[in-house]
C-alpha cells in the first residue's frame, strides 16, 4: 500500500541521529493512519540555548496544526510536538464529526402521517 502522507524533518545546524528520525517517521505514520485527512508532517529542529527547539506543522484537507516545544534533547522535544499535534488533530477531527451529529439531532426529520 502506498503511503498517502509525507514526513519532512529539517535540522538547522543540528545533527539528528537516524534513531530519532525513525521514531518521528513512525509516529507520524501512526497519526496519518488515525487522521487520514493529514497529508504532510513537517518538523524543524534547531538549537535553542542549552536545549533544542522543535517546530511542528501538520497540514492536509481543511486541516492545519502547528506547535513548538523545547527540551534538552531533540527526541523528547519531537515527542512533545507530536503529542500536541495529536491533541490538536483530535480536537479538529471531533469537531467535524460531532458537529454533523449535533446538527442532525437538532433538526430531526418530520414524521409523515
C-alpha positions as CSV (number, residue, x, y, z in Angstrom):
1,X,0.0,0.0,0.0
2,X,1.4,3.4,-1.0
3,X,1.9,6.0,1.7
4,X,-0.5,8.9,1.4
5,X,1.5,11.2,3.7
6,X,4.9,12.8,3.7
7,X,7.2,13.4,6.6
8,X,9.9,16.1,6.3
9,X,12.4,16.7,9.1
10,X,14.7,19.7,8.8
11,X,17.7,20.1,11.0
12,X,19.2,23.6,11.1
13,X,22.8,23.4,12.2
14,X,22.0,20.4,14.4
15,X,22.9,16.7,13.9
16,X,19.9,14.3,14.4
17,X,20.7,10.6,14.6
18,X,18.8,8.1,12.5
19,X,17.0,6.6,15.5
20,X,15.3,9.9,16.2
21,X,14.3,10.3,12.6
22,X,12.9,6.8,12.5
23,X,10.8,7.4,15.7
24,X,9.5,10.7,14.2
25,X,8.6,9.0,10.9
26,X,6.9,6.0,12.7
27,X,4.9,8.3,14.9
28,X,3.8,10.5,12.0
29,X,2.7,7.3,10.2
30,X,0.6,6.3,13.1
31,X,-1.0,9.8,13.2
32,X,-1.6,9.7,9.5
33,X,-3.4,6.3,9.9
34,X,-5.6,7.8,12.6
35,X,-6.2,11.1,10.8
36,X,-6.3,10.3,7.0
37,X,-7.0,14.0,6.2
38,X,-3.4,14.9,7.1
39,X,-1.0,14.6,4.1
40,X,2.2,16.3,5.3
41,X,4.1,16.5,8.6
42,X,7.0,18.9,8.8
43,X,9.3,19.2,11.8
44,X,12.2,21.6,12.1
45,X,14.8,21.0,14.8
46,X,17.0,24.0,15.9
47,X,19.4,24.6,18.8
48,X,17.9,26.8,21.4
49,X,20.2,28.0,24.1
50,X,21.0,24.9,26.3
51,X,18.5,22.7,24.5
52,X,16.7,22.0,21.3
53,X,13.6,23.6,19.9
54,X,11.3,21.6,17.6
55,X,8.6,23.4,15.4
56,X,6.0,21.0,14.1
57,X,3.3,21.5,11.4
58,X,0.7,19.1,10.1
59,X,-1.3,20.0,7.0
60,X,-4.0,18.4,5.0
61,X,-7.5,18.8,3.7
62,X,-9.1,21.5,5.8
63,X,-6.5,20.7,8.5
64,X,-3.7,22.8,9.8
65,X,-2.0,22.2,13.2
66,X,1.2,23.8,14.4
67,X,3.1,23.9,17.6
68,X,6.6,24.3,19.2
69,X,8.4,22.6,22.1
70,X,11.8,22.9,23.8
71,X,13.7,20.2,25.6
72,X,17.3,19.2,26.4
73,X,17.4,16.6,23.6
74,X,15.8,16.6,20.2
75,X,13.9,13.3,20.8
76,X,11.9,14.4,23.7
77,X,11.2,17.8,22.1
78,X,9.9,16.0,19.0
79,X,7.7,13.7,21.2
80,X,6.2,16.8,22.9
81,X,5.5,18.4,19.5
82,X,3.8,15.3,18.1
83,X,1.7,14.9,21.3
84,X,0.5,18.4,20.9
85,X,-0.2,18.0,17.2
86,X,-2.2,14.8,18.0
87,X,-4.3,16.7,20.5
88,X,-5.0,19.5,18.0
89,X,-5.9,17.0,15.3
90,X,-8.2,15.1,17.6
91,X,-9.9,18.3,18.5
92,X,-10.4,19.3,14.9
93,X,-11.5,15.8,13.9
94,X,-14.0,15.5,16.7
95,X,-15.4,19.0,15.9
96,X,-16.1,17.9,12.4
97,X,-17.7,14.6,13.3
98,X,-19.7,15.6,16.2
99,X,-20.8,18.9,14.7
100,X,-22.6,17.0,12.0
101,X,-24.2,14.7,14.5
102,X,-25.4,17.6,16.7
103,X,-26.8,19.3,13.6
104,X,-28.7,16.2,12.7
105,X,-30.1,15.8,16.2
106,X,-31.1,19.4,16.4
107,X,-33.4,19.2,13.3
108,X,-34.9,15.6,13.4
109,X,-36.8,14.6,10.3
110,X,-40.5,15.3,10.4
111,X,-43.0,12.5,10.7
112,X,-45.3,11.8,7.8
113,X,-48.8,10.7,8.6
